Amino acid sequence: MTLMASMIPEAIPLDRLLSRLRPVMPDAVERADRALGTVLAGICQSSWPEIAWRASSLTNTGYPVEFSWSSRDASVRWVAEVAGPEVSGCGKIALALQILHGFEGHSSCFSHLLPQPSQPLRFGAWIGGRHDGRHDRYKLYLDAANGSVAKQFLPPGVLHSVPSRTIWRMLGLDADQGTIELYGRLAKPEVWEMERLMVHCGFDPDPMMDFSLRLTGRPRDDFLLPGTAGISLTVRDGLLLAAGFFVHSGPLIGNTNAVSTRIRELARLHGWNTDIYDAMLGSDPPEKKPGRHGMIGFGVAADSKPWMQIGLRP
């Protein structure tokens, strides 16, 4: 990304973040750097260069890239826009599929889930990457084609335990793993609703409830999280693999310093390594970087312990 940053000033924060990460995971960062160069080509070549780097719905500032740290594994995770605002939603989906085909060679296995050309899109399409010491994985994120996606993929018991006011917004499609992630919006999720959902998903609800309590730093009341939260469910071949909840970290916890303090407290409690998170955040005074944290989430998976994840803008 160094060449990109030398030509495009808006790419400098991205280049600096990758530079901080490189000593921690050099091989993974090198592969992430190359992949981001491919994905962001549409942003760099936008016919609206003056706004292409601040018009994305991906982050709170419109920046077209967001990184994330997860307690689940040591990997470099990112999500990025594929084109500037002059490209239609369907145009972005077509471009994303073309890019993924170049990465993986099998991006069409979810073609039946793509929105119709006439459907207005709120988000368009994003590509997500995950790079560990040896492997690369990619996801396509796009608008849920319609409100019935949950009926298509969730087991009946899980479907009926999802609060009826849930609005399904997006899908995350992982062709390599064959998984589908459903992302929904839920106003004021209540504790009993989430406990029921976790039980029907086959997960122990207690770790999730405890994590919510520690994350919010508030006494438990009727609500799992205050205000509007997100819900994510991951399925493959009709089986529920993971479930999680997420919320904007700023309104929940506070400024950049408050969020980073809470994350490190939880990491010490659970024995999580934060080297990747620390490198992403950097060491500049937090007042110089308002609002860098995005969504913070927590969840459980069938094959792992409870986890936490936080989005971070370069």
KEGUVEX-239590 format. One record per residue (C-alpha): residue in three letters; x, y, z. Coordinates in pm, whole numbers, padded with zeros to 5 digits, always signed. Layout:
N
ALAXYZ
...
END
This chain:
314
MET+00000+00000+00000
THR+00302+00230+00021
LEU+00275+00322-00347
MET-00097+00389-00309
ALA-00037+00607-00004
SER+00228+00808-00188
MET-00023+00886-00463
ILE-00345+00913-00260
PRO-00326+01102+00071
GLU-00645+00937+00199
ALA-00467+00600+00193
ILE-00197+00713+00437
PRO-00386+00602+00755
LEU-00436+00259+00599
ASP-00069+00230+00509
ARG+00033+00331+00862
LEU-00193+00070+01020
LEU-00047-00203+00800
SER+00304-00085+00888
ARG+00226-00120+01260
LEU+00084-00467+01205
ARG+00372-00593+00991
PRO+00611-00678+01279
VAL+00334-00875+01453
MET+00223-01089+01155
PRO+00454-01016+00859
ASP+00334-01288+00620
ALA-00035-01228+00688
VAL+00005-00851+00650
GLU+00186-00893+00319
ARG-00103-01097+00181
ALA-00360-00858+00326
ASP-00175-00566+00167
ARG-00192-00725-00177
ALA-00559-00816-00140
LEU-00655-00467-00025
GLY-00472-00319-00322
THR-00696-00527-00550
VAL-01021-00461-00364
LEU-00965-00086-00330
ALA-00871-00033-00695
GLY-01228+00081-00763
ILE-01203+00342-00487
CYS-00863+00463-00609
GLN-00991+00495-00966
SER-01327+00649-00876
SER-01456+00925-01102
TRP-01551+01107-00780
PRO-01211+01099-00607
GLU-01297+01391-00380
ILE-01564+01189-00196
ALA-01484+00821-00270
TRP-01277+00792+00050
ARG-01550+00936+00274
ALA-01877+00811+00126
SER-01893+00451+00248
SER-02166+00321+00477
LEU-01909+00080+00619
THR-01770+00318+00885
ASN-01888+00613+01090
THR-01669+00853+00891
GLY-01734+00711+00545
TYR-01384+00562+00520
PRO-01402+00259+00284
VAL-01197+00018+00499
GLU-01246-00120+00847
PHE-01020-00362+01031
SER-01127-00577+01323
TRP-00971-00768+01608
SER-01124-01092+01731
SER-01039-01300+02034
ARG-01113-01614+01831
ASP-00778-01633+01654
ALA-00463-01448+01554
SER-00545-01306+01212
VAL-00560-00982+01016
ARG-00926-00908+00945
TRP-01065-00631+00725
VAL-01373-00531+00527
ALA-01361-00290+00232
GLU-01574-00119-00031
VAL-01510-00222-00390
ALA-01612+00095-00577
GLY-01692+00461-00538
PRO-02039+00612-00489
GLU-02089+00660-00862
VAL-02127+00282-00904
SER-02472+00132-00843
GLY-02534-00131-00581
CYS-02572-00403-00841
GLY-02259-00277-01013
LYS-02068-00314-00687
ILE-02197-00669-00644
ALA-02084-00762-00996
LEU-01740-00612-00931
ALA-01711-00788-00594
LEU-01791-01122-00754
GLN-01528-01059-01020
ILE-01268-00981-00753
LEU-01359-01287-00546
HIS-01337-01506-00853
GLY-00980-01383-00897
PHE-00903-01460-00533
GLU-01073-01797-00502
GLY-01201-01916-00836
HIS-01544-02017-00704
SER-01749-01711-00624
SER-02074-01817-00793
CYS-02195-02082-00547
PHE-02422-01827-00375
SER-02557-01670-00695
HIS-02915-01758-00598
LEU-02886-01523-00299
LEU-02794-01213-00498
PRO-03049-00929-00506
GLN-03248-00873-00823
PRO-03124-00589-01048
SER-03442-00391-00978
GLN-03404-00413-00600
PRO-03282-00093-00430
LEU-02978-00164-00214
ARG-02887+00005+00111
PHE-02530-00122+00139
GLY-02427-00256-00202
ALA-02137-00498-00156
TRP-01830-00527+00062
ILE-01549-00780+00058
GLY-01402-00910+00383
GLY-01063-01074+00420
ARG-00903-01280+00695
HIS-00534-01372+00688
ASP-00360-01589+00945
GLY-00012-01737+00941
ARG-00083-01963+00643
HIS-00428-01912+00493
ASP-00648-01647+00335
ARG-01027-01643+00349
TYR-01273-01403+00192
LYS-01640-01315+00234
LEU-01895-01127+00032
TYR-02121-00897+00232
LEU-02438-00772+00067
ASP-02795-00667+00133
ALA-03034-00943+00229
ALA-03242-00993-00086
ASN-03568-00994+00108
GLY-03711-01034+00455
SER-03760-01408+00414
VAL-03392-01505+00419
ALA-03424-01636+00774
LYS-03698-01876+00667
GLN-03472-02013+00394
PHE-03177-02099+00614
LEU-03256-02117+00985
PRO-03374-02442+01149
PRO-03743-02412+01251
GLY-03670-02410+01624
VAL-03417-02130+01587
LEU-03637-01935+01346
HIS-03932-01934+01586
SER-03714-01818+01876
VAL-03583-01512+01690
PRO-03776-01202+01809
SER-04037-01116+01548
ARG-03929-00751+01535
THR-03586-00850+01397
ILE-03515-00687+01061
TRP-03269-00887+00851
ARG-03031-00646+00680
MET-02726-00823+00539
LEU-02570-01156+00447
GLY-02209-01265+00480
LEU-02123-01538+00230
ASP-01810-01750+00274
ALA-01769-01968-00034
ASP-01463-02146+00103
GLN-01642-02262+00419
GLY-01990-02285+00266
THR-02135-02070+00544
ILE-02404-01804+00540
GLU-02412-01534+00807
LEU-02740-01352+00864
TYR-02720-01005+01016
GLY-03028-00845+01167
ARG-03130-00531+01354
LEU-03316-00568+01682
ALA-03451-00293+01906
LYS-03397-00340+02281
PRO-03315-00712+02296
GLU-03444-00848+02625
VAL-03253-01097+02836
TRP-03524-01364+02826
GLU-03544-01338+02445
MET-03173-01392+02405
GLU-03166-01677+02658
ARG-03443-01852+02465
LEU-03263-01798+02135
MET-02933-01934+02269
VAL-03104-02246+02406
HIS-03273-02315+02071
CYS-02939-02259+01897
GLY-02789-02528+02120
PHE-02564-02290+02314
ASP-02529-02223+02686
PRO-02673-01872+02741
ASP-02488-01802+03068
PRO-02150-01703+02915
MET-02328-01465+02679
MET-02525-01305+02960
ASP-02212-01267+03171
PHE-02022-01113+02882
SER-02300-00863+02821
LEU-02289-00763+03186
ARG-01913-00707+03181
LEU-01921-00528+02847
THR-02184-00275+02945
GLY-02047-00232+03297
ARG-02402-00196+03424
PRO-02618-00406+03657
ARG-02829-00656+03469
ASP-03182-00538+03396
ASP-03443-00653+03150
PHE-03233-00571+02843
LEU-02930-00757+02711
LEU-02800-00439+02546
PRO-02938-00084+02556
GLY-03102+00068+02251
THR-03084-00101+01913
ALA-02846-00393+01871
GLY-02749-00633+01599
ILE-02781-01008+01587
SER-02579-01252+01376
LEU-02644-01619+01309
THR-02412-01844+01108
VAL-02546-02152+00932
ARG-02416-02422+00701
ASP-02633-02689+00544
GLY-02914-02614+00787
LEU-02695-02637+01098
LEU-02644-02344+01335
LEU-02270-02287+01384
ALA-02249-01957+01574
ALA-02456-01676+01721
GLY-02361-01327+01828
PHE-02479-00979+01921
PHE-02321-00646+01839
VAL-02371-00278+01908
HIS-02200+00055+01836
SER-01915+00076+02086
GLY-01912+00455+02125
PRO-02264+00509+02262
LEU-02230+00197+02476
ILE-01887+00255+02631
GLY-01753+00598+02540
ASN-01459+00747+02351
THR-01161+00569+02200
ASN-00975+00556+02531
ALA-01275+00416+02721
VAL-01336+00146+02458
SER-00972+00037+02447
THR-00960+00024+02827
ARG-01269-00200+02839
ILE-01130-00430+02571
ARG-00802-00475+02755
GLU-00983-00539+03084
LEU-01186-00816+02921
ALA-00877-00954+02749
ARG-00691-00983+03080
LEU-00992-01151+03238
HIS-01020-01412+02962
GLY-00650-01451+02882
TRP-00675-01312+02527
ASN-00372-01185+02339
THR-00419-00824+02220
ASP-00097-00776+02021
ILE-00290-00741+01696
TYR-00542-00503+01849
ASP-00267-00292+02006
ALA-00086-00263+01672
MET-00406-00164+01492
LEU-00487+00103+01749
GLY-00139+00251+01765
SER-00001+00468+02042
ASP-00103+00823+01947
PRO-00307+01012+02209
PRO-00669+00898+02173
GLU-00802+01252+02140
LYS-00637+01268+01796
LYS-00848+00975+01674
PRO-01213+01032+01766
GLY-01454+00754+01687
ARG-01203+00500+01558
HIS-01386+00202+01709
GLY-01689+00066+01529
MET-01919-00218+01623
ILE-01830-00432+01922
GLY-01974-00781+01933
PHE-01967-01098+02137
GLY-02089-01446+02066
VAL-02047-01820+02089
ALA-01968-02089+01835
ALA-02022-02462+01832
ASP-01647-02527+01814
SER-01504-02257+02040
LYS-01537-02060+02360
PRO-01724-01728+02379
TRP-01551-01458+02177
MET-01540-01082+02133
GLN-01476-00873+01822
ILE-01428-00499+01769
GLY-01414-00297+01447
LEU-01140-00037+01409
ARG-01107+00233+01143
PRO-00753+00315+01019
END
